[in-house]
């Protein structure tokens, strides 16, 4: 959307005047005029936003605006880069042959900006004003209001827990999948796009009765027709995180078979497009001596099903019946079957029937109607009739794939304008990829896709959270996992919606462009000679091959994103070939690319806002020169090194918001950084009063080292009044003497690891009234007995105890009253779960791994009791524990009788 691009440039001009006015001194007044012109253009865009369906003239104006803004952005970036390196007295060869025809390097910034204002901007503004006079009719149905996140989660929870249709297929498949016999079996599910194949497979994948039968579950999405190596890597990722980049295909195949040979497993292969892809899977499985496995395949292609079903059966998913369609639509709009307004039941059923029994169509339409249900027009019959007419018009097409695409387009067109690019951007993630919303939000912010109104009370992070919830509520994004705060932690995009994002975001909006390595020719699509003008590119395979192409030109690229199937070691000779291609890069997502050392070319990419990469073992520090990256907001270094040094003063990077690494950062800051929110992990010496005073808005902090200096009543941690998430890892090897009251009052999430504290010190943590999540890992507390008496942990909802020698655990009735999620891992000596927790009606998840029989018996009794009361409850067991639980029925009956 032109609105987002324009907002991004306006923010850039503002930042230049705040942080580097010296670089634009000679063009200060011309840039001020440019800013005024762009603000006027922004107001015109707002005025045209509600015009009916934007006519052809206005659509053309929007493209023209985007191109003009790109032109201005390129000119400013180039001059700022040149001025920056002149000022630093480190002038370098500058690419004046840059492929912008109007940039010669011989004119001044003021002259070029003036030319753009007087010619390009004036021309497009005149066109917009004329177009506005042609159509003044508002389009009331164009955009829908946003919804409260709490109501979104309520409807999501109620509708997602109910399966509509396909019960017969699920029952039959479940019966076959949980019966491990003398030979493996393959079950194939066939249906067109949007028919519910993945939903059925997902239901079976998480079926508790199947979980108990197998010790390993593997989900393999192959929508993108991966090459042989990618398939091997995706399978291996379920067993190990070791570096496999040095192995050839045959070695990878041997390693995959070795892992599969000794385990009872369920393999789901989702969305197989061609028989060739299935044959690659069969090539792995056929030689296995292991007979204890089952395979479930979903596909649109009957030939694939026939090839797979030589060892099993085929199930053809039918369309939903009329009553099932109506039920699903009600659940997606209201979360139940009772709330739909009586006066709209007839038109509601008409909409449901019009979706022709396709679940995806019903889900997306449900997202559209859900937005309207709480507005003033909730009972507006005309609105519902309009939706019904559109649905029937699209579904009359014999091409049902095209019909579903039109329904997705209808939902897209009803999104607020500032949310549309955020949806399209999801096309950068690989098919079937479960992406972290933290990473997604950092990418959105780095790309400039989050529009924050001047004077807004919400932070840019809060706006990004709202965007995620909004896409979830419209059923355009599916939640995989929520955190204890009920915020979306992981999610994914349905394959059909992802294809729409790629199509519209690429061809129509020119927002992003995928580069694909062709399996048959070894070339690339599109050809490297035709990608010089792309501004955001993403590629997931053939990365090093791409950068070996001599014709490759990426000087205009502002973003480079890659999510390969494996962590790839970047050869030393390839480091420069990758980064030398870029000049004006803003986003570099290479967290799966392991660099042997810090690439010095990164220091020259002064427009970087998001930087993520991985580090080899000898890559242990960031140079002081990284302070050139004055616009950097997100810095993520994935490293195995425990001591990772950054020599720069963080106050020289004034826009830095997030810095994360698995190592231990040695950092300092000499003056206030008002944007810094995440700093993890830092050394104990770095965590001093000065740093926390200058980074006083920090919300997430991780510290690793010998923690003794922080464990006192005058700890600098107490002064961090905005700190809500803290992780402390003690590496001293000795137990800490005590746990003082050293934590900030607003702390919500605390992780302690290797601290070896006494269980008596838990009384200190029990006083933290805001604490909601507590994770105790690697002998955070030691001792055989934990007896907690009195009030405490009044807000705690999540408790994890991992690797502990605890044997006896008792708690009083006045504590842990809000506990929802209890995780016990490797508590091999624990004799039982506390009675208060066993009797709780509020516990909704119990996760146990490597436990005693008595604990597992108690867990099953809790599950049976809560489910008999129709309470929401989930019992998650480790593979070995599942086997034990299967034989506990008799002992469980005895325990229940005794109690």
C-alpha positions in Angstrom: 0.0 0.0 0.0 1.2 3.5 -0.9 0.1 4.7 2.6 2.7 2.4 4.3 5.5 3.4 2.0 4.7 7.0 2.4 4.6 6.8 6.2 7.9 5.0 6.3 9.6 7.8 4.3 8.1 10.5 6.5 9.5 8.7 9.6 12.8 8.5 7.9 12.9 12.2 7.2 12.0 12.8 10.8 14.8 10.6 12.1 17.3 12.3 9.8 16.4 15.7 11.4 16.7 14.2 14.9 19.9 12.1 14.6 21.8 13.2 11.5 20.8 16.6 10.4 24.5 17.2 9.6 24.2 14.8 6.7 21.4 16.7 5.0 22.4 20.2 6.0 22.7 21.5 2.5 19.2 20.2 1.6 17.5 20.9 4.9 14.9 23.3 3.6 14.2 21.4 0.4 13.6 18.2 2.5 11.3 20.2 4.8 9.2 21.1 1.7 9.3 17.5 0.6 8.0 16.4 4.0 5.1 18.9 3.7 4.3 17.7 0.2 4.3 14.1 1.4 2.1 14.9 4.4 -0.4 16.6 1.9 -0.2 13.5 -0.2 -0.9 11.4 2.9 -4.0 13.4 3.7 -5.2 12.8 0.1 -4.7 9.1 0.5 -6.8 9.2 3.6 -9.5 11.1 1.8 -9.7 8.6 -1.0 -9.5 5.5 1.2 -13.3 5.3 1.5 -14.2 5.9 -2.1 -16.1 3.1 -3.7 -13.7 0.3 -4.8 -11.1 2.9 -6.0 -11.6 3.4 -9.7 -8.9 2.7 -12.3 -7.6 6.2 -12.1 -7.2 6.2 -8.4 -5.5 2.7 -8.5 -3.1 4.0 -11.1 -2.4 7.1 -8.9 -1.6 4.8 -6.0 1.0 2.9 -8.0 2.4 6.3 -9.3 2.6 7.5 -5.7 4.5 4.4 -4.6 7.0 4.8 -7.5 7.5 8.5 -6.8 8.2 7.7 -3.1 10.6 5.0 -4.0 12.4 7.5 -6.3 12.7 10.0 -3.5 13.8 7.4 -1.1 16.5 6.1 -3.4 17.9 9.6 -3.9 17.9 10.5 -0.2 19.5 7.1 0.8 22.3 7.4 -1.7 23.2 11.0 -0.7 23.0 10.2 3.0 25.3 7.2 2.5 27.8 9.2 0.6 27.7 12.1 3.1 28.0 9.7 6.1 31.2 8.1 4.9 32.7 11.5 3.9 31.9 12.8 7.4 33.5 9.8 9.0 36.6 10.3 6.7 36.3 6.8 5.6 35.2 7.4 2.0 34.9 4.3 0.0 34.3 3.6 -3.7 30.7 4.6 -4.2 28.4 3.0 -6.8 27.5 6.0 -8.9 26.7 3.5 -11.6 23.7 2.6 -9.4 20.9 1.6 -11.6 18.7 4.7 -11.1 18.7 6.6 -14.3 18.1 10.0 -12.8 21.0 9.6 -10.3 24.3 10.9 -11.6 26.1 11.9 -8.5 26.9 15.2 -10.1 23.9 17.2 -8.8 23.2 18.1 -5.2 20.5 16.5 -2.9 18.6 19.8 -2.8 18.5 19.9 -6.6 17.3 16.4 -7.0 14.7 16.7 -4.3 13.4 19.9 -5.8 13.1 18.2 -9.2 11.1 15.4 -7.7 8.8 17.8 -5.9 8.1 20.1 -8.8 7.7 17.4 -11.4 6.8 14.0 -10.0 4.9 14.9 -6.9 2.9 17.8 -8.4 1.9 15.5 -11.3 0.5 12.7 -9.1 -1.2 15.1 -6.7 -3.0 16.8 -9.6 -4.2 13.4 -10.8 -5.5 12.4 -7.4 -7.4 15.6 -7.0 -9.1 15.2 -10.4 -9.9 11.5 -9.6 -11.5 12.5 -6.3 -13.9 14.8 -8.1 -15.1 11.9 -10.3 -16.2 9.7 -7.4 -17.3 11.0 -4.0 -19.4 7.9 -3.1 -18.2 6.3 0.1 -17.8 2.6 0.2 -19.3 1.6 3.6 -18.4 -2.1 3.2 -14.7 -1.5 2.3 -13.0 -1.7 5.6 -14.2 -3.2 8.9 -13.4 -2.0 12.4 -10.9 -3.8 14.6 -12.0 -6.0 17.4 -11.1 -6.3 21.1 -8.3 -9.0 21.5 -10.1 -10.6 24.5 -13.3 -11.3 22.4 -11.1 -12.6 19.6 -9.5 -15.1 21.9 -12.8 -16.1 23.4 -14.3 -16.9 20.0 -11.1 -18.6 18.8 -11.0 -20.9 21.9 -14.7 -21.9 21.6 -14.6 -22.5 17.8 -11.2 -24.2 17.6 -12.1 -26.8 20.2 -15.0 -28.1 18.1 -14.5 -30.3 15.0 -17.3 -30.0 12.4 -17.7 -32.8 9.9 -15.4 -35.6 8.9 -15.9 -37.5 12.2 -16.3 -40.7 10.3 -13.0 -40.3 8.5 -11.2 -39.2 11.7 -12.5 -42.3 13.6 -11.5 -44.7 10.9 -8.1 -43.2 10.4 -7.5 -43.0 14.1 -8.3 -46.7 14.5 -5.7 -47.6 11.8 -3.0 -45.2 12.9 -2.9 -46.4 16.5 -2.7 -50.0 15.6 1.0 -50.7 15.1 1.1 -54.1 13.4 3.7 -56.3 11.7 3.8 -54.0 8.7 3.8 -50.2 8.1 0.7 -48.6 6.6 0.1 -45.5 4.5 -3.2 -43.6 4.6 -3.9 -41.0 2.0 -6.5 -38.2 2.3 -7.5 -36.6 -1.0 -9.5 -33.4 -1.5 -9.2 -30.0 -3.3 -7.7 -26.9 -1.7 -9.6 -25.6 1.2 -11.5 -28.8 1.9 -10.1 -29.4 5.4 -7.3 -32.0 4.7 -4.8 -30.3 6.9 -7.4 -29.8 9.7 -8.2 -33.5 9.7 -4.5 -34.4 9.7 -3.8 -32.0 12.5 -6.7 -33.5 14.5 -5.2 -37.0 14.1 -1.7 -35.8 14.8 -2.7 -34.5 18.2 -5.1 -37.4 19.0 -4.1 -38.5 22.6 -4.9 -42.2 21.8 -2.4 -42.1 18.9 0.2 -40.3 21.0 0.3 -43.1 23.5 1.1 -45.6 20.7 4.1 -43.9 19.1 7.2 -42.3 20.7 7.9 -39.9 17.8 5.5 -37.7 15.8 6.8 -36.0 12.6 5.0 -33.3 10.6 6.4 -32.8 7.1 4.9 -30.0 5.0 5.8 -30.4 1.3 3.6 -27.7 -0.3 6.6 -26.1 -2.0 7.8 -29.4 -3.6 11.1 -29.4 -1.8 14.2 -31.0 -3.3 15.5 -34.3 -1.9 18.1 -32.6 0.4 15.4 -30.4 1.9 13.2 -33.4 2.7 16.0 -35.1 4.5 16.8 -32.0 6.5 13.2 -31.4 7.5 13.0 -35.0 8.8 16.3 -34.7 10.7 15.2 -31.5 12.4 12.7 -33.6 14.4 15.6 -35.5 16.0 18.7 -33.2 16.1 19.8 -29.6 15.9 23.4 -30.5 15.0 25.1 -28.9 12.0 24.5 -31.1 8.9 25.6 -28.6 6.2 28.8 -30.6 5.5 26.9 -33.8 4.7 26.1 -34.8 1.1 22.7 -36.3 0.1 23.6 -39.9 0.6 25.0 -39.2 4.1 21.9 -37.3 5.0 19.7 -40.2 3.8 21.7 -42.6 5.9 21.3 -40.4 8.9 17.6 -40.0 8.5 17.1 -43.8 8.1 19.3 -44.3 11.2 17.0 -42.1 13.2 13.8 -43.7 11.9 15.0 -47.3 12.3 14.8 -47.4 16.1 11.6 -45.6 16.9 7.9 -46.1 16.7 6.7 -43.1 14.7 3.8 -41.4 13.0 4.7 -39.4 9.9 2.3 -36.9 8.5 3.2 -35.7 5.0 1.0 -32.7 4.3 0.0 -31.3 0.9 1.9 -33.5 -1.5 1.5 -32.0 -5.0 3.2 -34.5 -7.3 3.9 -38.3 -7.3 7.6 -37.5 -7.5 7.6 -35.9 -4.1 5.9 -39.0 -2.6 8.4 -41.3 -4.3 11.2 -39.3 -2.5 9.4 -40.1 0.8 8.9 -43.7 -0.1 12.6 -44.0 -1.0 13.4 -43.2 2.6 10.9 -45.5 4.2 10.9 -48.6 2.1 14.3 -50.0 3.1 13.6 -49.6 6.9 13.6 -52.8 8.9 11.5 -51.0 11.5 7.8 -52.0 11.0 6.5 -49.8 13.8 5.3 -46.8 12.0 2.3 -45.3 10.2 2.2 -42.6 7.5 -0.6 -40.1 6.8 -0.5 -38.3 3.4 -2.7 -35.4 2.4 -2.9 -34.4 -1.2 -5.0 -32.7 -3.9 -3.7 -35.1 -6.5 -5.4 -38.5 -6.9 -2.3 -39.9 -8.6 -0.3 -39.1 -5.5 -2.9 -40.9 -3.3 -2.8 -44.0 -5.6 1.0 -44.2 -5.5 1.0 -43.9 -1.7 -2.0 -46.2 -1.1 -0.2 -49.2 -2.5 0.6 -49.8 1.1 -2.7 -48.6 2.6 -6.0 -46.9 1.9 -7.4 -43.7 0.3 -10.0 -41.5 2.0 -11.8 -38.9 -0.2 -13.0 -36.0 1.9 -16.5 -35.1 1.1 -17.9 -31.5 1.2 -19.6 -30.4 4.4 -23.3 -31.0 4.5 -25.7 -28.0 4.8 -26.2 -28.4 8.5 -22.4 -28.8 9.1 -21.7 -25.7 7.0 -24.2 -23.7 9.0 -22.7 -25.0 12.3 -19.1 -24.1 11.3 -20.1 -20.6 10.2 -21.9 -19.9 13.5 -18.9 -21.1 15.4 -16.5 -18.9 13.5 -18.7 -15.8 13.8 -20.0 -16.2 17.4 -18.2 -19.1 19.0 -21.4 -21.0 19.6 -24.6 -22.1 17.9 -27.0 -20.0 20.0 -26.1 -16.4 19.5 -26.8 -15.8 15.8 -29.6 -13.1 15.6 -32.9 -14.8 14.8 -33.7 -12.2 12.2 -30.6 -13.0 10.2 -30.8 -16.8 10.4 -32.2 -17.2 6.9 -29.5 -15.0 5.3 -26.9 -16.7 7.4 -27.9 -20.2 6.2 -27.9 -18.7 2.6 -24.3 -17.6 3.1 -23.3 -21.0 4.6 -24.9 -22.9 1.7 -23.3 -20.6 -0.8 -19.8 -21.7 0.4 -20.5 -25.1 -1.3 -19.3 -27.1 1.7 -15.7 -25.8 1.6 -14.4 -25.3 5.1 -11.8 -22.7 4.1 -14.4 -20.5 2.4 -16.6 -20.8 5.5 -13.8 -19.9 7.8 -12.7 -16.8 5.8 -16.3 -15.6 5.4 -16.8 -16.2 9.1 -13.8 -13.8 9.7 -15.5 -11.1 7.6 -18.8 -11.4 9.4 -17.2 -11.6 12.8 -15.8 -8.1 12.3 -19.3 -6.8 11.7 -21.1 -8.6 14.5 -20.1 -6.2 17.3 -20.5 -3.0 15.3 -23.5 -0.7 15.0 -24.4 -2.6 11.8 -24.5 -6.0 13.4 -28.1 -6.5 12.4 -27.7 -4.8 9.1 -29.5 -7.1 6.7 -28.2 -5.3 3.7 -24.6 -6.0 4.7 -25.2 -9.7 5.2 -27.1 -9.9 1.9 -24.2 -8.2 0.1 -21.8 -10.9 1.5 -24.2 -13.6 0.5 -24.4 -12.3 -3.1 -20.6 -12.1 -3.4 -20.2 -15.6 -2.1 -22.8 -17.0 -4.5 -21.2 -15.1 -7.4 -17.7 -16.5 -6.7 -18.8 -20.1 -6.0 -20.7 -20.4 -9.2 -17.4 -20.8 -10.9 -16.4 -24.3 -11.9 -12.9 -23.5 -10.8 -13.3 -23.8 -7.1 -9.6 -22.9 -6.4 -10.3 -19.6 -8.1 -13.6 -19.2 -6.2 -11.8 -19.7 -2.9 -9.2 -17.1 -4.0 -11.9 -14.6 -4.7 -13.3 -15.1 -1.2 -9.8 -14.5 0.3 -9.6 -11.4 -1.8 -12.9 -10.2 -0.4 -11.6 -10.6 3.1 -8.3 -8.9 2.1 -10.2 -5.9 0.6 -12.1 -5.5 3.9 -8.9 -5.2 5.9 -7.8 -1.7 7.2 -5.3 -0.3 4.7 -2.4 -0.3 7.2 -3.0 -4.1 7.8 -3.0 -5.2 4.2 0.8 -5.1 3.6 1.3 -6.9 6.9 -0.8 -9.8 5.7 0.9 -9.9 2.3 4.3 -9.9 4.0 3.5 -13.4 5.5 4.2 -14.8 2.0 7.9 -14.6 2.9 7.7 -17.6 5.2 8.1 -21.1 3.7 5.0 -23.3 3.3 3.9 -24.9 6.5 6.3 -22.8 8.5 5.3 -22.1 12.1 6.8 -18.7 12.7 7.4 -16.8 15.9 5.3 -13.8 16.3 8.2 -12.0 18.0 10.3 -12.4 14.9 7.3 -11.4 12.7 6.7 -8.2 14.7 10.4 -7.3 14.6 10.4 -7.8 10.8 7.2 -5.8 10.4 8.8 -2.9 12.4 12.1 -3.2 10.5 10.3 -3.1 7.2 8.3 0.0 8.3 5.0 -1.8 7.9 3.6 -0.7 11.3 1.9 2.7 11.1 2.0 4.6 14.4 -0.1 7.7 14.5 1.6 10.8 15.9 0.7 11.1 19.6 -0.6 7.5 19.8 -0.8 6.2 23.3 0.1 2.7 22.1 3.7 1.6 21.5 4.6 0.3 18.1 4.9 -3.2 19.7 1.3 -3.0 21.1 0.1 -2.0 17.6 1.9 -5.0 16.1 0.3 -7.2 18.7 -3.1 -5.8 17.7 -2.3 -6.5 14.0 -1.5 -10.2 14.8 -4.8 -10.6 16.8 -6.7 -8.9 14.0 -5.4 -11.3 11.4 -6.2 -14.2 13.7 -9.7 -12.9 14.3 -10.4 -12.7 10.5 -9.2 -16.3 10.2 -6.4 -15.3 7.9 -3.7 -16.6 10.3 -4.0 -19.8 12.4 -2.7 -19.8 16.0 -0.3 -22.7 16.9 0.5 -21.6 20.4 -0.3 -18.8 22.8 1.8 -17.8 25.8 0.6 -17.6 29.4 -0.5 -14.0 28.8 -2.7 -15.3 26.0 -0.8 -13.5 23.4 0.0 -15.4 20.1 3.4 -17.0 20.4 3.5 -19.0 17.1 1.2 -19.2 14.1 1.1 -20.2 10.5 -0.7 -19.3 7.2 -2.9 -21.7 5.4 -1.3 -22.8 2.1 -4.0 -21.2 -0.1 -3.9 -17.9 1.8 -0.1 -18.0 1.5 -0.3 -18.4 -2.2 -2.6 -15.4 -2.4 -0.1 -13.3 -0.3 2.7 -14.3 -2.7 0.6 -13.5 -5.8 -0.8 -10.1 -4.7 2.3 -9.1 -2.7 4.5 -9.9 -5.7 2.9 -9.4 -9.0 0.2 -6.8 -8.1 1.6 -4.7 -5.2 5.3 -5.3 -5.9 5.8 -5.5 -2.1 8.0 -8.6 -2.1 9.4 -11.1 -4.6 10.3 -14.8 -4.1 13.3 -16.2 -5.9 13.1 -19.9 -6.5 15.8 -22.4 -7.4 14.5 -24.5 -10.3 15.0 -28.3 -9.7 15.1 -29.3 -13.3 17.4 -26.6 -14.9 19.4 -25.4 -11.8 18.4 -21.8 -12.8 16.3 -19.4 -10.9 12.7 -18.1 -11.3 12.6 -15.2 -12.0 15.8 -15.1 -14.0 18.6 -13.2 -12.1 18.8 -10.7 -15.0 15.2 -9.5 -14.2 15.3 -8.9 -10.5 17.3 -5.6 -10.3 14.3 -3.5 -9.4 13.0 -5.7 -6.6 13.0 -4.0 -3.2 12.2 -7.0 -1.0 13.4 -10.4 -1.9 13.2 -13.8 -0.2 14.7 -17.2 -1.0 14.8 -20.4 0.9 17.0 -22.7 -1.1 20.0 -22.3 -3.5 21.1 -19.2 -1.6 24.9 -19.5 -2.2 24.2 -20.5 -5.9 22.2 -17.3 -6.3 25.0 -15.0 -5.2 27.5 -16.7 -7.5 25.4 -15.4 -10.5 27.4 -12.7 -12.3 24.3 -10.9 -13.7 22.8 -10.6 -10.2 22.1 -6.9 -9.3 20.5 -6.2 -6.0 21.5 -2.5 -5.3 17.9 -1.5 -5.0 17.0 -4.2 -2.5 15.9 -3.0 0.9 15.2 -6.5 2.3 16.8 -9.9 2.1 15.0 -12.8 3.9 15.9 -16.5 3.9 14.6 -19.4 5.9 16.5 -22.4 4.6 15.8 -25.9 6.0 19.2 -26.1 7.7 21.7 -23.9 9.4 24.2 -23.3 6.7 27.9 -22.4 7.2 28.9 -19.5 5.0 32.2 -20.3 3.3 34.7 -17.5 3.9 35.0 -16.9 0.2 31.2 -16.4 0.0 30.9 -13.8 2.7 31.7 -10.9 0.4 29.8 -12.3 -2.6 26.6 -12.2 -0.5 26.9 -8.8 1.1 28.7 -6.9 -1.6 25.5 -7.1 -3.7 23.7 -4.7 -1.4 24.1 -1.0 -0.8 20.8 0.3 0.7 19.7 -2.8 2.7 17.3 -2.3 5.7 16.4 -5.9 6.6 18.8 -8.8 6.6 17.2 -12.0 8.0 19.9 -14.6 7.8 19.6 -16.3 11.2 20.2 -19.7 9.6 23.4 -18.5 7.9 26.5 -19.2 10.1 29.2 -16.6 9.4 32.8 -17.4 10.2 33.4 -13.8 11.4 31.6 -10.5 11.5 31.1 -9.4 7.9 32.8 -6.0 7.6 30.6 -5.0 4.8 27.7 -4.8 7.3 29.4 -1.7 8.7 28.7 0.0 5.4 25.0 -0.8 5.3 24.1 2.2 7.4 20.4 1.9 6.6 20.0 -1.5 8.4 17.1 -1.6 10.8 16.9 -5.4 11.3 20.0 -7.7 11.4 19.8 -11.4 12.2 22.6 -13.9 11.6 24.3 -17.0 13.1 27.9 -17.2 14.3 30.5 -19.9 14.0 32.4 -20.8 17.1 35.3 -18.4 16.3 32.9 -15.5 15.7 32.8 -14.1 19.3 32.5 -10.4 19.1 31.0 -7.4 17.3 33.4 -4.6 16.3 33.2 -1.1 17.5 32.4 0.1 14.0 28.9 -1.4 14.3 27.9 1.9 15.8 27.7 3.2 12.2 24.3 1.3 12.0 22.5 4.3 13.6 19.1 3.1 12.4 19.4 -0.5 13.7 16.4 -1.6 15.7 16.8 -5.3 16.0 20.1 -7.2 16.4 19.9 -11.0 16.8 23.1 -13.2 16.8 22.6 -16.9 17.1 25.8 -18.2 18.7 27.0 -21.2 20.8 29.7 -19.0 22.4 29.1 -18.3 26.0 31.1 -15.0 25.9 30.1 -12.8 23.1 31.5 -9.3 23.2 30.2 -6.1 21.8 32.6 -3.3 22.0 30.3 -0.5 21.1 28.5 2.0 23.4 24.8 1.1 22.9 23.9 4.8 23.2 25.6 5.3 19.8 22.8 3.2 18.3 19.8 5.4 19.5 17.1 3.4 17.8 18.1 0.0 19.0 15.0 -1.8 20.5 16.0 -5.5 20.7 19.4 -7.2 21.1 19.4 -11.0 21.6 22.0 -13.8 21.6 22.4 -17.1 23.3 25.9 -16.0 24.3 26.8 -13.5 27.0 27.1 -9.9 25.9 29.5 -7.5 27.4 27.9 -4.2 26.9 27.8 -0.6 28.1 25.8 2.6 27.5 26.8 6.1 28.5 23.5 7.9 28.0 19.8 7.2 27.9 18.4 4.9 25.2 14.7 5.4 25.4 13.8 2.6 22.8 15.8 -0.3 24.2 13.4 -3.0 25.3 15.2 -6.4 25.1 18.7 -7.1 26.1 19.6 -10.8 26.4 21.9 -12.2 27.5 24.4 -9.9 29.1 27.2 -10.5 31.6 26.8 -9.8 35.3 29.4 -7.1 35.2 27.5 -5.3 32.4 24.3 -5.4 34.5 25.1 -2.4 36.7 23.2 0.6 38.0 24.4 2.9 35.1 23.3 0.5 32.4 19.8 0.0 33.9 19.4 3.7 34.6 20.2 4.6 30.9 18.1 1.7 29.6 15.2 2.4 32.0 12.5 1.3 29.6 13.9 -2.2 29.2 11.2 -4.9 29.5 13.1 -8.1 28.8 16.5 -8.9 30.3 18.7 -12.0 30.4 21.8 -12.3 32.5 24.4 -15.0 32.5 27.4 -15.4 34.8 28.3 -15.6 38.5 25.2 -14.0 39.9 26.5 -13.2 43.5 26.9 -9.4 42.9 23.3 -9.2 41.9 22.0 -11.2 44.8 21.7 -8.5 47.5 19.1 -6.2 48.8 20.7 -3.2 46.9 20.7 -5.0 43.6 20.3 -2.7 40.5 17.6 -5.0 39.3 15.2 -3.4 41.8 15.4 -0.1 40.0 14.1 -1.4 36.6 10.5 -0.3 37.1 9.5 -1.4 33.5 11.1 -4.8 33.6 8.6 -7.6 33.2 10.7 -10.5 32.0 13.9 -11.7 33.6 16.2 -14.7 33.0 19.1 -15.5 35.4 21.6 -18.2 34.6 24.2 -18.8 37.3 27.5 -20.2 36.0 29.6 -20.0 39.2 29.4 -23.7 39.9 28.6 -22.9 43.5 25.2 -22.5 45.2 24.1 -19.0 45.9 23.9 -18.3 49.6 20.4 -16.9 49.6 17.7 -15.2 47.4 17.2 -11.6 48.6 14.3 -9.4 47.7 16.1 -8.0 44.6 13.4 -8.2 42.0 11.4 -5.3 40.5 7.8 -5.0 41.6 6.3 -5.3 38.1 8.1 -8.5 37.2 5.7 -11.0 35.4 8.0 -13.7 34.0 11.1 -15.1 35.8 13.4 -17.9 34.8 16.1 -19.2 37.1 18.7 -21.8 36.0 21.6 -23.5 37.8 21.2 -21.2 40.9 21.2 -24.1 43.4 19.1 -22.2 45.9 17.3 -23.6 48.9 13.6 -24.3 48.6 13.1 -22.1 51.7 14.0 -19.1 49.4 10.8 -19.7 47.4 9.1 -17.5 50.1 10.9 -14.5 48.5 9.4 -15.3 45.1 6.0 -15.9 46.6 5.9 -12.2 47.6 6.1 -11.0 43.9 2.4 -10.0 43.4 2.7 -9.6 39.6 4.6 -12.8 38.9 2.6 -14.9 36.4 5.3 -17.3 35.0 8.0 -19.0 36.9 10.5 -21.4 35.3 12.9 -23.3 37.5 15.5 -25.1 35.4 18.7 -27.1 35.9 18.6 -27.3 39.7 17.5 -23.7 40.2 16.5 -25.0 43.7 17.9 -28.0 45.4 16.9 -30.2 48.2 14.5 -33.1 48.7 11.6 -31.2 50.4 9.6 -28.2 49.4 7.0 -27.3 52.0 5.4 -24.0 51.1 3.0 -22.6 53.8 1.0 -19.4 53.9 -0.1 -17.0 51.2 1.9 -16.5 48.1 2.2 -16.7 44.3 -1.2 -14.9 44.1 -0.9 -14.2 40.4 1.1 -17.3 39.3 -0.4 -19.1 36.3 2.5 -21.1 34.9 5.1 -23.1 36.9 7.8 -25.2 35.4 10.3 -27.3 37.4 12.9 -29.0 35.3 15.8 -31.2 36.4 15.4 -31.3 40.1 16.2 -33.6 43.1 12.9 -32.7 44.7 11.1 -35.7 46.4 8.3 -34.2 48.6 6.3 -31.2 47.7 3.5 -29.7 49.8 1.7 -26.4 49.5 -0.9 -24.6 51.6 -4.4 -23.9 50.6 -3.7 -20.1 50.4 -1.1 -20.3 47.6 -0.9 -21.1 43.9 -4.7 -20.4 43.6 -4.5 -19.1 40.0 -2.2 -21.9 38.6 -3.3 -22.9 35.1 -0.2 -24.7 33.7 2.1 -27.0 35.6 5.2 -28.5 33.9 7.3 -31.2 35.6 10.4 -32.4 33.6 13.1 -34.7 34.8 11.8 -34.6 38.4 12.7 -38.3 38.7 12.5 -38.4 42.5 9.2 -36.6 43.0 6.8 -38.9 44.8 3.5 -37.1 44.1 1.7 -33.9 43.0 0.5 -31.6 45.8 -3.0 -32.3 46.9 -4.1 -28.7 46.5 -3.1 -28.9 42.8 -4.7 -32.3 42.3 -8.0 -30.9 43.6 -7.9 -27.7 41.6 -10.6 -27.0 39.1 -8.6 -24.3 37.4 -5.7 -26.3 36.1 -6.0 -26.7 32.3 -2.6 -28.1 31.3 -0.3 -30.6 33.0 3.0 -31.4 31.3 5.1 -34.3 32.6 8.3 -35.8 31.3 10.4 -38.5 33.0 8.3 -38.9 36.2 7.7 -41.6 38.8 4.7 -44.0 38.4 3.0 -42.3 41.3 3.1 -38.9 39.7 1.8 -40.3 36.4 -1.0 -42.0 38.3 -2.0 -38.7 39.9 -1.8 -37.0 36.5 -4.3 -39.5 35.0 -6.6 -39.2 38.0 -6.6 -35.4 37.5 -7.3 -35.8 33.8 -10.2 -38.3 34.4 -11.8 -36.1 37.1 -11.6 -32.8 35.2 -12.8 -34.3 31.9 -15.7 -36.0 33.7 -16.7 -32.5 34.8 -16.3 -31.2 31.3 -13.5 -28.9 32.3 -10.9 -27.8 29.7 -7.8 -29.9 30.4 -4.8 -31.3 28.5 -2.3 -33.8 29.7 1.0 -33.7 27.9 3.3 -36.7 28.5 6.8 -37.5 27.3 7.3 -40.6 25.1 8.4 -42.9 27.9 5.7 -41.7 30.3 3.1 -42.4 27.6 4.1 -46.1 27.6 3.9 -46.2 31.4 0.5 -44.6 31.5 -0.9 -47.3 29.2 -0.5 -50.0 31.9 -1.7 -48.0 34.9 -5.5 -48.5 34.6 -5.6 -51.1 37.5 -3.4 -49.0 39.8 -5.4 -45.9 39.0 -8.6 -47.6 40.1 -7.0 -48.6 43.4 -5.8 -45.0 44.0 -9.2 -43.6 43.3 -10.7 -46.1 45.8 -8.2 -45.2 48.5 -8.9 -41.5 48.0 
